[in-house]
Amino acid sequence: MADAAEIRELDDEELENKLLEARKELFNLRFQAATGRLDNNARVTQVRRDIARLMTVQRAREIDAAELAYEAAYRAGTKEK
């Protein structure tokens, strides 16, 4: 997967798609581990970290959007007074 800088360049839809793909891959890796067919145990850790990176960027965007909305609402409220 990409590093954090490349993940930040993705738009919201691409980010969601990458997160969905990574979660599916993690499910498949866990299934392979349970059945004894997993060849690369380190891949599970890599995918988990990729999911964490994707979720971190996604949450940071949610926080930024909420802060902008709050600031806009605050400014709109102060102009009325």
C-alpha positions in Angstrom: 0.0 0.0 0.0 0.9 3.6 -0.2 2.5 5.7 2.4 0.6 8.4 4.4 1.4 11.2 1.9 0.0 9.3 -1.0 -3.1 8.3 1.0 -3.8 12.0 1.8 -3.8 12.8 -1.9 -6.8 10.4 -2.5 -10.3 11.9 -2.7 -12.9 10.7 -0.2 -14.4 8.1 -2.5 -11.1 6.6 -3.4 -10.2 6.5 0.3 -13.4 4.7 1.1 -12.8 2.2 -1.7 -9.2 1.5 -0.5 -10.5 1.0 3.0 -13.1 -1.5 1.8 -10.5 -3.4 -0.2 -8.1 -3.5 2.7 -10.8 -4.8 5.1 -11.7 -7.5 2.5 -8.1 -8.5 2.2 -7.7 -8.7 6.0 -10.8 -10.9 6.2 -9.3 -13.2 3.5 -5.9 -13.3 5.3 -7.6 -14.2 8.6 -9.5 -16.9 6.9 -6.4 -18.3 5.3 -4.6 -18.2 8.7 -7.5 -20.1 10.3 -7.4 -22.8 7.7 -3.6 -23.1 7.8 -3.1 -21.8 4.2 -1.5 -18.4 5.0 2.0 -18.2 3.5 3.1 -14.7 4.7 2.1 -14.0 8.3 3.6 -10.5 8.1 1.0 -9.5 5.5 -1.7 -9.5 8.2 0.2 -6.8 10.1 0.9 -4.8 7.0 -2.8 -4.8 6.1 -3.8 -3.8 9.6 -1.5 -0.9 9.5 -2.7 0.2 6.1 -6.3 0.1 7.5 -5.2 2.2 10.4 -3.5 4.8 8.1 -6.7 5.0 5.9 -8.9 5.4 8.9 -6.6 8.1 10.4 -6.8 10.1 7.2 -10.5 9.6 7.0 -11.1 10.8 10.6 -8.8 13.8 10.1 -10.9 14.9 7.2 -14.1 14.4 9.2 -12.7 16.6 12.0 -11.6 19.3 9.5 -15.0 19.3 7.9 -16.7 19.6 11.4 -14.4 22.4 12.4 -15.2 24.3 9.2 -18.9 23.9 9.7 -18.6 25.1 13.3 -16.6 28.1 12.3 -19.1 28.9 9.5 -22.0 28.6 11.9 -20.2 30.7 14.5 -19.5 33.5 12.0 -23.1 33.4 10.8 -24.3 33.8 14.3 -22.0 36.7 15.2 -23.0 38.6 12.1 -26.6 38.6 13.1 -25.9 40.2 16.5 
